[in-house]
Amino acid sequence: MVSPLLHHARHIILSLLLLELTILCPSSAIAQAQRTILLLHSYHPGLVWTDGITQGIKEQLTPETANLRLHIEYMDTKRNPGQYYLDHFTELLRCKLVKQHFDLVITADNDALNFVLAHHDSLFATKPVVFCGVNNYHPELIAEHDNVTGVAEQLSAKETIAVALSLHPDTTEIILIGNNKSVTDHAINDTLESAVSHLDQQLKITLWRDLRSEQLKQRLATLTSGQLVFLSSVITEDNGSVLSFAESIQLIRHACSIPIYGYWDFFLGHGIVGGKLVSGRAQGQTAAKLAQRIFNGEAASGLPVITGESNVYLFDDLELQRFGITASQLPAGSRRINQPETFYHVEKQDFWLVGITGILLILLILLLLWNRHIRRIAEEAICEREERLRLAMDGSQDGFWDWDVVSGHNIVDERWCSMLGYQPEEIKPLIAQWKALVHPDDMVKTAELYQRCMDGEFSHFSSEFRMLTKDGSWKWILGRGMVVSRDEQGRPLRLTGTHKDISQQKAAEKALKDALAESETGRNKIDAILSSLTDGLIVSDRHHRVVMLNQAARDLLPLDSKQAIGRPIERVIDGQVIRDELSAILNGDKQFASIDVEIIDHDRQETRIIQARFSPIYATDGHCSGAITLLQDVSRVREMAQLKSEFISTAAHELRTPLTVMLGFADLLLDNEEIPEEERREYLQIISSKSESLSGIVDDLLDLSRIESGRLITLDRKLVSLDDTLQTLVDQYRDSCPHHQFITTLNDLETALFIDQNKIAQVVENLLSNAVKYSPDGGDIDIRTERTIDGFRLTISDQGIGMTPAQRERVFDKFYRVDGTNTAVGGLGLGMSIVKNIIETHGGTIWIESTLGHGTSAHILLPVPEQDANLSGES
């Protein structure tokens, strides 16, 4: 219960606020002309959604109620769907509004917006229209209408279904209950079907639409664990009457024992677990804000439709407890209703006001008591600190000085004097005495620091300077001090401080600088030697930790010094073998070791082979103090050796295959003279075919020999088109490769080219062969030609296995095959190298585009001769 004092205080504060507003705005409310808003609802009054929109609009417009009249009409289409009813409603509304004048129209839900847009000119005199609660909004809905804006109702269907499935992971089926009667129903159903279309196909989706109450109860009674219900509309009874939202969800809640979810907040508290819910009240408030902006002078057509996400995760604590769901399982930021009330729930603000006031009073009392205690401790501490200062001065051997600025007197103690070898009576108590003893080279800087401190730039000063001793030598002194008193104008009156003998420290610093300079010179020489090495070099200690490495090593691995220095070398290069070899070197078991290490190059998507050679480092006492590791990239050397070995093996295999067949059939013909003539011709045909294959391999090797010797492939060029050659080759492959679809787009094929027709045919056949071989599962092979500004372009594309960037970069290398395994497709690895040489000999270019797993495209660009060029001869 609110206390009389607090109640009276509230009334006083509210009265003062109202008085202030009256003084600041004495006539603003009176001066504004009254405006009228027509609020047209799609549904009937008493519906929680409809009443929520009305409540939100009224709450937002409450400050303007004196100058605003809200006229509300209800279309009642949820209980009366169909065009017949709308026609009669139109005439009824026309009669009701014939003498009414409205400054703005607010529509709620799809039916009302569609009705207003259809009768905007006739019934509503093209007044500004603000809509809300519209499902399935798209800009085309109002594209042909001016002066219309609003806020779209966006269901969080995906989010609600997702959170339900996360709270019930054993779900096997979700059931969507709704209607197909109104425009809004259709829009909601489209949204829900789109949301569930992306779910796991193993999850069963069941749609229950337009079911009457009794039929729905019978089906609900059969539902069991593992099923979820999602409600998106009200339920119609068997007699045709429509239940309210609360009655609809309560009917489902009593008919089944499984979790129920919804999409609007008016279902919450009546049986749904929750979800990411739409609020009718929030829709109404946002629409009213747009209306206020229009009344303030902004054009409705200039206000963008609000489609942003504004729904909130809301849950019923009673339903959460019913299904064993804890608050920690809910999404971050979720809100809950029906939570247990706390002990201060009633008049919480009064509880906190009194509580905070009491706490502040207690803190004030404690602060006063603590302040008294601190003062007593401080007084004791001052006495103790004075005693400590006296003892510290005695123990530190620092000299003390006290300078009276006005009189120029400078009092020094005995330690100050003995530091310079003087007796106290030998030092005049004047600041001029100190200035006379300071080295002239140090005086300027020191005097400047003293003056800046006296001017108030800083509270303390510290300076190093030399002072003349009694024996004529110079001693380094660290002088510190501060201004301890000033006059009313802020001018310094007194300075005090100390002198400390730092001569030994300065000598040690000088010796250290000299040693560092000498060390730096030696290091620079070593760095210059290491930088000049082309091989990588790593120096490690007895514990395998890296102590030094050169730039070549950083480039090979790759890494930087911060990553490597201090780390074990086996973590820098990687591998137990590295550790074992280093241990053998450091233990004296080996004087030299060499191993190959594989390193993955992520930028080039390939593996590089680094040869690591180890040798020990001996200290002056003969013991092994570490090891030197030399690194050299031998990837290409190892690869070329492997490629040549593979090439020899492949070439021997490719040559032996046709030779074996030829020898076999030749022996058969020689040993058996009774072979029929027809069979004999067949054997001879096989021998001839294999001879041509063998001849092709020999031709490839001869072409390779010419390329290796720096000679161009001999061409017999003529002015011809590629029409016959290309058509013939494509037809041959269509017949021999029925599993592939050959698609041709042959433009400008009649273009005359100055080419060796046989060599170009060899190129095209090689590319078609590769397209077939590297598309093992079939697929389309696309052949395109076109005349471009740069020349005649031929492209052959497949949908095969594709290549990595590293493979694509090396596809024209000699001996290189994309797949070099024993199970790979046949070939010597020379085809693409010879193809490239043929095209470049023609003055053209060839390039490859390929993505791993998505096929390969080979492009050829040949020059087109000018019409009047004299083209003949050989090259």
Buried (B, 14 or more C-beta within 10 A) or exposed (E): EEEEEBEEEEEEEEEEEEEEEEEEEEEEEEEEEEBBBBBBBBBBEEBBBBBBBBBBBBEBBEEBEEBBEBBBBBBBBBBBBEEEBBEEBBEEBEEEBEEEEBBBBBBBBBBBBBBBBEEBEEBBEEBBBBBBBBBBBEEEBBEEBEBBBBBBBBBBBBBBBBBBBEBBEEBEBBBBBBBEBBBBBBBBBEBBEEBBEEBEEEBEBEEBBEBEBEEBBEBBEEBEEEBBBBBBBBBBEEEEEBBBBBBBBBBBBEBBEBBBBBBBBBBBBBBBBBBBBBBBBBBBBBBBBBBBBBBEEBEBEEBEBBBEEBBBBBBBBBBBEEEEBEEEEBEEEBEBBEBEEEEEEEBEEBBEEEEEEEEEEEEEEEEEEEEEEEEEEEEEEEEEEEEEEEEEBEEEEBBBBBBBBEEEEBEBBEBBBBBBBBEEEEBEBBBEEBEEBBBEEBBEEBBEBBEEBBEEEEEEBEBBBBBBBEEEEBBBBBBBBBBEEBEEEEEBBBBBBBBBBBBEEBEEEEEEEEEEEEEEEEEEEEEEEBEEEEBBBBBBBBEBBBEBBBBBBBEBBEBEEEBBEEBBBBBBBBBEBBBEBBBBBBEEEBEEBEBEBEBEEEEEEBEBBBBBBBBBBEEEEEEBBBBBBBBBBBBEEBBEEEBEEBBEEBBEEBBEBBBEBBEBBEEBBEEEEEBEEEEBEEBEEBBEEBBEBBEEBEEBBEBBEBBEEEEEBEBEBBEBBBEEBBEEBBEEBBEEBEEBEBEBEBEBBEBBBBBBBEBBBBBBBBBBBBBBBBBEEBBBBBBBBBBEEEBBBBBBBBBBBBBBEEBBBBBBBBBBBBEBEEEEEEBBBBBBBBBBBBBEBBEBBBBBBBEBEEBBBBBBBBBBBEEEEEEEEEE
